[in-house]
Amino acid sequence: MPYASQQIKPVSIGQLLKYRRQPLSMENILDSVGYTQAELPVRLAKRVISFHKLPFIVGTNPHIARVYNQYYEAFDRLHAFAPINDLEAEWDFTRALERQTQVLLDVIPTIAQGFLECQLYMPREERTAFINDLIRSRIGLRVIGEQHVALSYQFREEQKKAKQSHDSAAGGGVAAERGKVELGGAGEDVWVGAIHTRLLPARMMEQCAQMVQSMCEMHYGTAPGYYVDGDVDETISYIPSHFEYITCELLKNAFRATVDFSNSTNRSSHPPIQITITKGDGYVGVRIRDQGGGISKDNMRNVFEYSWSSMQNSDSADEHGANGGGSLMAGMSLQTNLALQHGIGGPIAGLGFGLPMARLYAGYFGGSLDIVSMEGYGCDVFLKLRSIEGSVEDKQI
């Protein structure tokens, strides 16, 4: 496969943000699609070849084979496009790219199930290396692809507004943008493709906590409260879907552990989850504090290991919480788990991928994720996210 032998051409965050000057022009969009069309088939081809290097018995696992086929089909469809020189061809490519992004949504839950079934046939270190490479590659693929798709839609929305500006009812496109603006600071220029340049972590945490609280109530019939304090007006330049994925994973652990510990200790009520926002020089910190019993010293070394979860090891402790108690998603079918998870960026509950993936996502743009546990009481989870704009402009994707 000649594409796989080509060198990846990394793009910096600064280059992705160079289109922030509005309005977007046709030249901007053709420049963006030119890079996207040239780069994604190369990266997809390298992923396909990586599957060829797996042990035969692992590569033929139906879950892993399904992911392989999805990557191959994505490569096959995208590399078939002729060089793009006009907006009509760009739009055809963008729609195909958007469809492929949707097809690849369940890659991680599927690969998680596959490697769970193949643990005996591949050393842990090799499994971890393969999964880490796959996830990092997937993040890069999605950032590049979703950035272009978002820019393409943004360009067409601007063109639509420009035509409407000659009418007395100017601003007809505002409703389409309202959902985006509500994530952070006001104004139509806060989005550069998929990057929100004035994202409000406190508002995102409120939305994620509400969603996880509802999931907890659906499974347990009860859920702890929560509150957000600290620097609640602080903003950050970040990709909202990444922020949402990381924080939903952490909140699920906190809510689950709190209810489990209440049940195991006959606690009359659930202490609330405390979410504290802090600002730093070029970054935002999020601390999630719960009283869910903490993590034992023996299990702390495992919480960031792939496929380590109480759902698969019913006699061991959960990723976060006391021994005993089922997980938030325990007792549900794999299909139900995945259906619930697609709405929050694909977090994996019960397959042991949640925390290690959250740490990978946090570290991708120079952030970090740390857990401090007080066994018998609870956990403090410290999430540090660097602003995409400015401090990590040299980050290569």
C-alpha positions as CSV (number, residue, x, y, z in Angstrom):
1,M,0.0,0.0,0.0
2,P,2.0,3.1,-1.3
3,Y,0.1,5.5,1.0
4,A,1.4,3.7,4.1
5,S,5.0,4.3,3.0
6,Q,4.5,8.0,2.8
7,Q,5.5,10.3,5.7
8,I,2.9,11.8,7.9
9,K,2.8,15.6,7.5
10,P,1.9,17.0,11.0
11,V,-0.2,20.1,11.3
12,S,0.2,22.5,14.2
13,I,-2.5,24.0,16.3
14,G,-1.4,27.3,15.1
15,Q,-2.1,26.2,11.5
16,L,-5.5,25.0,12.5
17,L,-6.3,28.4,14.1
18,K,-5.0,30.4,11.2
19,Y,-8.5,30.5,9.7
20,R,-9.9,32.4,12.7
21,R,-10.0,35.6,10.7
22,Q,-13.5,35.9,9.4
23,P,-15.2,35.7,7.0
24,L,-13.7,32.5,5.6
25,S,-12.9,32.6,1.9
26,M,-13.1,30.0,-0.8
27,E,-9.3,29.9,-0.8
28,N,-9.3,29.1,2.9
29,I,-11.7,26.1,2.4
30,L,-9.8,24.8,-0.6
31,D,-6.5,25.1,1.3
32,S,-8.0,23.2,4.2
33,V,-9.5,20.4,2.1
34,G,-6.2,20.1,0.2
35,Y,-4.3,19.2,3.3
36,T,-7.1,17.0,4.7
37,Q,-7.5,15.1,1.4
38,A,-3.7,14.5,1.2
39,E,-3.1,13.6,4.8
40,L,-6.1,11.4,6.0
41,P,-5.5,8.5,3.5
42,V,-1.9,8.3,4.6
43,R,-2.8,8.1,8.2
44,L,-5.6,5.6,7.6
45,A,-3.3,3.4,5.5
46,K,-0.8,3.3,8.3
47,R,-3.5,2.2,10.7
48,V,-4.5,-0.6,8.3
49,I,-0.9,-1.8,8.1
50,S,-0.7,-1.8,11.9
51,F,-3.5,-4.4,12.0
52,H,-1.6,-6.6,9.6
53,K,1.2,-6.8,12.2
54,L,-1.1,-8.3,14.9
55,P,-0.8,-12.0,15.7
56,F,-3.1,-14.0,13.4
57,I,-5.4,-15.2,16.1
58,V,-5.8,-11.6,17.4
59,G,-6.3,-10.1,14.0
60,T,-9.1,-12.6,13.2
61,N,-11.1,-11.8,16.3
62,P,-14.5,-10.6,14.9
63,H,-14.4,-7.3,16.9
64,I,-10.8,-6.5,15.8
65,A,-11.5,-7.6,12.2
66,R,-14.5,-5.3,12.1
67,V,-12.4,-2.3,13.1
68,Y,-9.8,-3.3,10.6
69,N,-12.5,-3.4,7.9
70,Q,-13.9,0.0,9.0
71,Y,-10.4,1.6,8.7
72,Y,-9.9,0.0,5.3
73,E,-13.2,1.1,3.9
74,A,-12.6,4.7,5.2
75,F,-9.3,4.7,3.4
76,D,-10.8,3.2,0.2
77,R,-13.6,5.8,0.1
78,L,-11.5,8.9,0.8
79,H,-8.4,8.1,-1.4
80,A,-10.7,7.6,-4.4
81,F,-11.5,11.3,-4.7
82,A,-9.7,13.2,-7.5
83,P,-7.7,16.3,-6.5
84,I,-10.2,18.9,-5.4
85,N,-10.1,22.3,-7.1
86,D,-13.7,23.7,-6.6
87,L,-16.3,24.1,-3.9
88,E,-18.7,21.5,-5.4
89,A,-16.0,18.7,-5.2
90,E,-15.0,20.0,-1.8
91,W,-18.6,19.6,-0.5
92,D,-18.8,16.1,-1.9
93,F,-15.6,15.2,-0.1
94,T,-16.7,16.9,3.1
95,R,-20.0,14.9,3.2
96,A,-18.1,11.7,2.6
97,L,-15.7,12.6,5.3
98,E,-18.5,13.4,7.7
99,R,-20.1,10.0,7.0
100,Q,-16.8,8.2,7.6
101,T,-16.4,10.0,10.9
102,Q,-19.8,8.7,12.0
103,V,-18.9,5.1,10.9
104,L,-15.7,5.2,13.0
105,L,-17.5,6.4,16.2
106,D,-17.6,2.9,17.8
107,V,-14.0,2.0,17.0
108,I,-12.8,2.1,20.6
109,P,-15.7,0.2,22.3
110,T,-15.3,-2.5,19.5
111,I,-11.6,-2.8,19.9
112,A,-11.9,-2.8,23.6
113,Q,-14.2,-5.9,23.4
114,G,-11.8,-7.5,20.9
115,F,-8.7,-7.1,23.1
116,L,-10.6,-8.2,26.1
117,E,-11.3,-11.5,24.4
118,C,-7.7,-11.8,23.2
119,Q,-5.8,-11.1,26.4
120,L,-4.2,-14.5,26.5
121,Y,-2.8,-14.2,23.0
122,M,-0.8,-11.0,23.2
123,P,1.5,-9.6,26.0
124,R,0.1,-6.7,28.0
125,E,2.9,-4.4,26.9
126,E,2.2,-5.1,23.2
127,R,-1.5,-4.7,23.7
128,T,-1.0,-1.4,25.5
129,A,1.4,-0.1,22.8
130,F,-1.0,-1.0,20.0
131,I,-4.0,0.6,21.7
132,N,-2.1,3.8,22.6
133,D,-1.0,4.2,19.0
134,L,-4.5,3.5,17.8
135,I,-6.1,6.0,20.1
136,R,-3.5,8.8,19.5
137,S,-3.9,8.2,15.7
138,R,-7.7,8.3,16.1
139,I,-7.5,11.6,17.9
140,G,-5.4,13.1,15.2
141,L,-7.6,11.8,12.5
142,R,-10.7,13.2,14.1
143,V,-9.2,16.5,14.9
144,I,-8.1,17.0,11.3
145,G,-11.3,15.6,9.8
146,E,-13.8,17.3,12.1
147,Q,-11.9,20.6,11.8
148,H,-12.3,20.6,8.1
149,V,-16.0,19.5,8.2
150,A,-16.7,22.3,10.8
151,L,-14.9,24.9,8.7
152,S,-16.8,23.8,5.6
153,Y,-20.2,24.2,7.3
154,Q,-19.0,27.4,8.9
155,F,-18.0,28.8,5.5
156,R,-21.4,28.0,4.0
157,E,-23.3,29.5,7.0
158,E,-21.3,32.7,6.5
159,Q,-22.1,32.7,2.8
160,K,-25.8,32.2,3.6
161,K,-25.7,35.1,6.1
162,A,-23.9,37.4,3.7
163,K,-26.8,36.9,1.2
164,Q,-29.4,37.5,3.9
165,S,-27.6,40.7,5.1
166,H,-29.1,42.6,2.1
167,D,-32.6,41.9,3.5
168,S,-34.2,43.6,6.4
169,A,-34.4,40.2,8.2
170,A,-30.6,39.9,8.5
171,G,-29.2,37.4,10.9
172,G,-31.4,34.4,9.9
173,G,-28.5,32.0,10.6
174,V,-28.1,32.9,14.2
175,A,-30.4,30.1,15.4
176,A,-28.1,27.5,13.7
177,E,-25.2,28.8,15.8
178,R,-27.0,29.2,19.1
179,G,-26.1,25.8,20.3
180,K,-22.4,26.5,19.8
181,V,-22.4,29.9,21.4
182,E,-24.0,28.5,24.6
183,L,-20.9,26.5,25.4
184,G,-18.9,29.6,26.2
185,G,-18.5,33.3,25.7
186,A,-20.9,35.1,23.5
187,G,-20.1,36.1,19.9
188,E,-20.1,34.5,16.5
189,D,-16.3,34.4,16.2
190,V,-15.6,32.1,19.1
191,W,-15.5,29.0,16.8
192,V,-12.6,28.1,14.5
193,G,-13.9,24.9,13.0
194,A,-14.2,22.4,15.9
195,I,-12.2,24.6,18.3
196,H,-14.1,26.8,20.7
197,T,-11.8,29.7,21.6
198,R,-13.8,30.9,24.7
199,L,-15.1,27.7,26.2
200,L,-16.5,28.0,29.7
201,P,-15.3,24.9,31.7
202,A,-17.9,25.6,34.5
203,R,-20.8,25.6,32.0
204,M,-19.5,22.4,30.4
205,M,-19.1,20.7,33.8
206,E,-22.7,21.7,34.6
207,Q,-24.0,20.1,31.4
208,C,-21.9,16.9,31.8
209,A,-22.8,16.5,35.5
210,Q,-26.5,16.8,34.7
211,M,-26.2,14.1,32.1
212,V,-24.2,11.7,34.3
213,Q,-26.5,12.4,37.2
214,S,-29.5,11.3,35.0
215,M,-27.6,8.1,34.0
216,C,-26.9,7.4,37.6
217,E,-30.5,7.8,38.6
218,M,-31.6,5.6,35.7
219,H,-29.5,2.7,36.9
220,Y,-29.6,3.1,40.7
221,G,-32.8,5.1,41.2
222,T,-30.8,7.6,43.2
223,A,-27.8,9.9,42.6
224,P,-25.7,12.4,44.6
225,G,-26.0,16.1,44.0
226,Y,-23.2,18.2,42.8
227,Y,-22.0,21.8,42.7
228,V,-19.5,23.8,40.7
229,D,-17.3,26.5,42.4
230,G,-14.0,28.3,42.0
231,D,-13.2,30.4,38.9
232,V,-16.5,29.8,37.2
233,D,-16.1,32.6,34.7
234,E,-12.7,31.4,33.4
235,T,-12.5,30.5,29.7
236,I,-10.2,28.2,27.7
237,S,-9.6,27.5,24.0
238,Y,-10.4,23.8,23.5
239,I,-12.3,21.2,21.6
240,P,-15.6,20.8,23.4
241,S,-16.0,17.1,22.5
242,H,-12.7,16.3,24.0
243,F,-13.5,18.2,27.2
244,E,-16.9,16.4,27.4
245,Y,-15.4,13.0,26.9
246,I,-12.8,13.4,29.6
247,T,-15.0,15.0,32.2
248,C,-17.9,12.6,31.7
249,E,-15.6,9.6,32.3
250,L,-14.4,11.2,35.6
251,L,-17.8,12.2,36.7
252,K,-19.2,8.7,36.0
253,N,-16.6,7.3,38.3
254,A,-17.4,9.8,41.0
255,F,-21.2,9.4,40.9
256,R,-20.9,5.6,40.8
257,A,-18.4,5.4,43.7
258,T,-20.5,7.7,45.8
259,V,-23.7,5.6,45.5
260,D,-21.9,2.3,45.8
261,F,-20.2,3.5,49.0
262,S,-23.4,4.8,50.4
263,N,-25.0,1.4,49.8
264,S,-22.1,-0.6,51.3
265,T,-21.9,1.6,54.4
266,N,-25.7,2.2,54.9
267,R,-25.1,5.9,54.6
268,S,-28.4,7.7,54.9
269,S,-27.7,10.3,52.1
270,H,-25.2,10.9,49.4
271,P,-22.6,13.7,49.9
272,P,-22.5,16.0,46.9
273,I,-19.8,15.8,44.2
274,Q,-17.7,19.0,44.4
275,I,-16.4,20.3,41.1
276,T,-13.8,23.2,41.4
277,I,-12.5,25.2,38.5
278,T,-9.1,27.0,38.9
279,K,-7.2,29.1,36.4
280,G,-3.5,29.1,35.7
281,D,-1.0,30.5,33.3
282,G,-2.3,29.1,30.0
283,Y,-4.3,26.3,31.5
284,V,-7.5,25.5,33.4
285,G,-7.6,23.1,36.3
286,V,-10.6,21.0,37.3
287,R,-10.8,19.1,40.6
288,I,-13.6,16.5,41.1
289,R,-13.9,15.6,44.8
290,D,-16.1,12.7,45.9
291,Q,-16.8,10.8,49.1
292,G,-17.0,7.4,47.4
293,G,-14.7,5.4,49.6
294,G,-11.5,5.9,47.6
295,I,-9.3,3.4,45.8
296,S,-7.2,0.8,47.7
297,K,-3.4,1.0,47.3
298,D,-3.4,-2.4,45.6
299,N,-5.8,-1.2,42.9
300,M,-4.3,2.3,42.3
301,R,-1.6,0.7,40.1
302,N,-4.3,-0.8,37.9
303,V,-6.7,2.1,37.3
304,F,-4.9,3.3,34.2
305,E,-4.5,-0.2,32.7
306,Y,-6.6,-1.1,29.7
307,S,-9.3,-3.8,30.2
308,W,-9.1,-3.5,34.0
309,S,-12.7,-3.0,35.3
310,S,-15.0,-4.5,37.9
311,M,-17.5,-5.3,35.2
312,Q,-15.1,-7.8,33.8
313,N,-13.6,-8.8,37.1
314,S,-16.5,-8.9,39.5
315,D,-14.4,-9.9,42.5
316,S,-12.0,-7.0,42.1
317,A,-12.5,-3.3,43.0
318,D,-14.0,-0.9,40.6
319,E,-11.9,1.6,38.7
320,H,-13.0,4.1,41.4
321,G,-14.8,3.1,44.6
322,A,-14.9,0.5,47.3
323,N,-14.9,-3.2,46.8
324,G,-18.3,-4.6,46.1
325,G,-21.0,-2.4,44.4
326,G,-21.7,-2.7,40.7
327,S,-20.6,-0.1,38.3
328,L,-22.9,2.6,36.9
329,M,-23.4,0.6,33.7
330,A,-23.2,-2.9,35.3
331,G,-26.1,-5.2,34.4
332,M,-26.7,-3.5,31.1
333,S,-25.9,-5.2,27.8
334,L,-22.9,-4.1,25.8
335,Q,-25.3,-2.7,23.1
336,T,-27.0,-0.6,25.7
337,N,-23.7,0.7,27.0
338,L,-22.5,1.7,23.6
339,A,-25.8,3.4,22.7
340,L,-25.7,5.5,25.8
341,Q,-22.0,6.3,25.3
342,H,-22.3,7.6,21.7
343,G,-24.0,10.7,22.9
344,I,-21.0,11.7,25.0
345,G,-18.2,11.0,22.6
346,G,-17.8,7.3,23.1
347,P,-16.7,6.8,26.7
348,I,-16.2,3.2,27.7
349,A,-17.9,1.9,30.9
350,G,-17.2,-1.5,32.1
351,L,-14.6,-2.4,29.5
352,G,-11.7,-0.8,31.4
353,F,-10.9,1.9,28.8
354,G,-12.4,4.9,30.5
355,L,-9.6,6.3,32.7
356,P,-6.7,5.4,30.4
357,M,-8.4,7.0,27.5
358,A,-9.3,10.1,29.5
359,R,-5.6,10.4,30.5
360,L,-4.6,10.1,26.8
361,Y,-7.1,12.7,25.7
362,A,-6.0,15.1,28.5
363,G,-2.3,14.7,27.7
364,Y,-2.8,15.0,23.9
365,F,-2.7,18.8,24.1
366,G,-0.2,19.0,27.0
367,G,-2.6,18.5,29.9
368,S,-2.5,15.9,32.7
369,L,-4.8,13.7,34.8
370,D,-4.0,12.6,38.3
371,I,-5.9,10.8,41.1
372,V,-5.3,11.2,44.8
373,S,-7.2,8.6,46.9
374,M,-7.9,8.5,50.6
375,E,-9.0,4.9,51.1
376,G,-12.2,4.7,53.2
377,Y,-13.2,8.3,52.4
378,G,-13.0,9.3,48.7
379,C,-11.0,10.7,45.8
380,D,-9.7,13.9,44.4
381,V,-9.2,13.8,40.7
382,F,-7.1,16.6,39.2
383,L,-7.5,17.5,35.5
384,K,-5.2,20.0,34.0
385,L,-6.1,21.2,30.4
386,R,-3.8,23.6,28.5
387,S,-5.5,26.1,26.3
388,I,-5.1,25.1,22.7
389,E,-4.6,28.7,21.6
390,G,-1.3,30.3,22.5
391,S,0.5,28.0,24.9
392,V,0.5,24.9,22.6
393,E,0.5,26.4,19.2
394,D,3.5,24.3,18.3
395,K,1.8,21.1,19.2
396,Q,1.9,18.8,16.2
397,I,-1.1,16.6,15.3
